[in-house]
Amino acid sequence: MTSYQFPEDFQWGAATAAYQIEGATETDGRKPSVWDTFSATRGRTVKGHTGAIACDHYHRYEDDIKLMKELGIQNYRFSVSWCRIIPDGRGKVNEAGIDFYRRLVDRLLKHNITPYATLFHWDSPAALEQKYGSWRSREMAQDFADYATAVVSRLGDRITNWMTLNEISCFTHMGYAVGKTPQHAPGTRVKSQKDVWQTSHHALLAHGLGCQAIRAASTKAQIALVDNFGVTVPLTESAEDIEAAKRAFPYHCGNGGMIYPALTGAYHPALLEQLGSNAPDVQDDDLKTIHQPLDFLGFNIYTGTYIRAADNWQGCEWLDFPKAYPALNMPWLQLVPESLYWGIRHVSETMNRPDLPIYITENGCAAQDQVKPSGEIIDLDRILYLRHYLQSVHRAAVEHYPIKGYFVWSLMDNFEWSYGYDRRFGITYIDYKTQQRIPKSSYRWYAECIRQNRVV
Ligand code: GCO
C-alpha cells in the first residue's frame, strides 16, 4: 500500500502574481501601479529593486508554460494587472492589456492547464493613489468592481475560476500604518488604527462588489476570495488546547475583521470590543454586500502560531518560538506544517463554514539557493518544508475536510515585494542576468508528487 495518496480528483498547481513576474511595466499601454512608484522610491525595497523587468514573463510566457507542462500541473494561478487593463484606474479599457492575458490563457488551455485568475494582487493603478489615496477611499471599491467587469466580460469565455483580492491584510494593514513607514505600497502613514481598519473595510467592500460584478459578467464563474488569515495551532491536541486555539482565532492577525466578515457576514464581536473606537465605520448594507456566496476559498499559508489553554480572561495563551526554532529564509517563516491542517479545520469548525471548498492557493518558502558547479540547485530545505506541509494537506483530506487542491508558491523565483530579488521562493531558479530558468530539485520532487498523486 502506498501512503499519503490523494483522492483522484485532487488538483495540483503552481502560483505567481503579475507584478512579481511580468516586467514590461511600460509596454502596450500599461501605466504605473503603486508598486512601481513605491519600489522606485529610495529606501523602500532591498537594494532599490523594482519589478521593471522581474522574470520578463510578459515576453517569455510561452517558455514558462513549457515549464508548467513539464512539471505536470493541471492548474495555474496568476494575477491580472489592473494597470494594464485600465491604466488610469477608471475609465478607458486598454485592449492591448487584455490581449496579453488572452494569449496567455489560450496557450495554457492548449496545454490543458486550467487558469485561475486573481483580479487583484496588490498592483493598483498609481492614478487612483493620486486621485483619492487608493484604499483610504470608498471609491476604490466601485472602481475595482468596474475593473472586474471589464476583465470578466472580455475573458469570461475562457476563464472560469476567478479570485477577487489576494490577502487583504497585506495591502491594507501593511500598506498603511500609524507612527511608522509601512513596508508595502502605497506606504502611507495614517493618523489612527481606525484609518487602517477603514482601508481593509473598503477592500472587503471591493471584494463584495467584485463578486457581484463577476457573476453579472459570467454565468459560469467560480468565485473565491484569497486570504492568508492567521492560524492558531493548538500546542497539544487536548480538548483544552483545541478550544484555546479556537478562542484565540478571531483575535489573531485581525482575522475577526477580515476573513470573518467575508465568510460570516459580521465583524467578530470579540475583535470589535478590542478595537473600540478604532473599529471602522460600516454603512448600512455593507456587511450584506461583503458577505457574498463563494464557490471556494483560496487559503495562502506559510506559518502559524502555537496556542495553549490558559487561566486568563481569554482562556488562551500565545506562545513565542524558542530561539533555535526551525525557520526558512524570511524573518516570519517558521516551519509550522500543522498550520495548514488547522487553518482548514478553523474554516469548517471555528467559522462554521464546513460547506466551503478550499484550495491552498499559496504555500512555499524562501531558501538560500546556491547554484552548484554542476549547474544544479539542490534545495533540500524547500523539499523538507513542502513535504511536511503537503502531509498536512493530506491529513485534512483524510479527515474529510473539503480540501480540493494545492498551488505551490511559486513556479519560479520572483520579485519578493520589499525584499526585491533577495529572497527566492521558486521551485525554478531564475538567473536574473540571463533570464535563464533552471528547475531546482524541488521542481523534480514536486513533479513526482503530481505524477504519483501523493506526497513522496
Ligand atoms: C502572498 C504574496 C506573495 C509572496 C509570498 C511570499 O500572496 O503572500 O502574495 O506574493 O511572494 O507570500 O512572501
Residues whose N, C-alpha, C, O or C-beta is under 5 A from the ligand:
A	BS01	GCO	A17 E167
